[in-house]
Amino acid sequence: MNERHTAPSLPLEQGRGARRSRFRLPYRIEIDPAGGQGPWWVPVVSIVLALAVCGIFIAWNGMNPLTVYAKMVKGAFGTSFGFTETLVKAIPLLLCGLGVSIAYRISVWNIGAEGQFIAGAMAATAVTVYYPELPTVLSIPFMLLASLAAGGLWGLLTAIPRTYFGVNELITSLMLNYVALLALNYVVFGPWKDPKGFNFPGTPMFTEAQSLPVLGATRLHMGLVFALAGVLLYWLLIRYTRWGYELRLIGANAEAARNAGIPISRHILAVMLVSGALAGLAGMSEVAGVTHRLMYGISPGYGYTAVIVAWLAKLNPAGLVISSVLFGGLIVGGYSVQTIGLPSSISSMLQGAILFFLIAGAMAGKFRLRRSR
């Protein structure tokens, strides 16, 4: 008698799983919430993509993008005058970028560098308005201290609500920018307005004793020394001091830092004080080294651009120098393309495109490609 042999049947769930496995992809995408801003080459790719996208708009307007970019590079770096002007624009960007970077170290989002810049410029100008007869040996140090104090206090106006009341610092720091701008408009249109200025909204011109020394016949002033000294001090503090170590620990894992007994609230107050003081110093450098008066529109947006500078540099000290010079070159190069029929706002378009792709790179850095089992 022949026996009939049949294959053992699989359970229904196992059979369905086997059928599903035929269509399973070899890789899967996972989201890592702790992911950083991506690898080191993300800023480079962001700049290249920004140039490519903006080049499309330039070509759309009937101009050769390569010609436009070459004109910008030549205008910003091709001559000694252009390069010194680029460094002049890089000084406030570097000082504000330093302040923003220190705050970002502990995940405090200081968007208020613009207001802190204006506060520092106003405080430095107040010394010239109320103490006009001070000699250089006293005038410049007093202006320096006043700008540091005003910028630092403006930063504390963001830190105190965040620390004691849990108010989001993004909102307070941004709104304080407009408060500072309105205060600036009040003084330059009102009590500090130059009576001999033909109705121009600005203060009287600073005297030589109230102005920063410059390099030769250029506009490159002593603010560059302040900025480079700030970079060196930032590097030493973050890398070799206990304070810098605690800042890095808070930024990496605030809960672990709290459990280790690190006073996070105190660090937030200190960081915002230093961050605002650096932006205030940038304001003093601008009025005492470039414009030699406080006037309407003293900042073309240095505080906002500093956010992109810090993000592009990934908070690295050397990267801050490079990115601030790059964005200073964008501003100067934007002026140079006016001679070929393009508006200077092309530099703002490039800045926005770079920020867009940096944010995209930061988001992409949170995704991980894993091999499926």
PyMOL commands that set and color helices and strands:
alter all, ss='L'
color gray80, all
select helices_A, chain A and resi 12-21+42-60+65-77+80-104+113-130+136-165+169-189+208-210+223-240+242-252+254-259+264-291+302-313+317-340+346-364
alter helices_A, ss='H'
color red, helices_A
select strands_A, chain A and resi 27-31+367-371
alter strands_A, ss='S'
color yellow, strands_A
deselect
rebuild
show_as cartoon
